[in-house]
Structure formats: structure tokens, C-alpha cells
Amino acid sequence: MEAATVLGACGIAYVLRFIRGMIQGGIEIGFSAKVATDIVTHTVKGASELLIQNETHPEAEIDKVTTPRGCTIAGLNEMEHNGFSSALIKGIVTSYEKIPS
């Protein structure tokens, strides 16, 4: 139950922090806060619905939108070089370890 709490309850805050970061990136590249928010929230909703409907692994869907030498793979690699997945995993484990036994 504790693990489900971390993924389901704490996970909401993690996803919202991700969304906030995407919005900030959108503003950085020239969108207004409103437009960036609209694009990001619909993108996150669409990505989630895609996984639910197709019952696929996220990497399978990532592969469909990632082209050789393209902007998607460049951005993904930059995020990974800066610890994106590792930071997320560490945050989840830290939250789990914080729950009293």
C-alpha cells in the first residue's frame, strides 16, 4: 500500500512539477504562459491516454516519435545527461523510504 501511495498520491505532485518545468521551457522558447500551459496540459493528457488506450510501454511510443538526428532525441539525450530519469527514480524511492513502517 505504501508503494501505491507514493506512485498514486505523491506521483500527482511529481507530474505537476514535470508540467511546470515544461511550461517554463515553453515560455523560455517564446510562448506566453497561457499558451504554453494549454499546449503542455493537452500534451500530457494525450500521452497518458495513448499509453492507456494502446497498453504499450512508454519507450514503444517514444520510438514512434523519435527520428534519427532529430530534435526529440537531442532533447531526450540532454535530459538524460542531466539526470532526468535518475532524479525521478531517486525522488520516488526517497518518498517511499519516508513513509513510517
Secondary structure, DSSP 8 states (H G I E B T S, - for coil): -HHHHIIIIIHHHHHHHHHHHHHHHHHHTT--HHHHHHHHHHHHHHHHHHHHHHT--HHHHHHHH--TT-HHHHHHHHHHHTTHHHHHHHHHHHHHHHS--
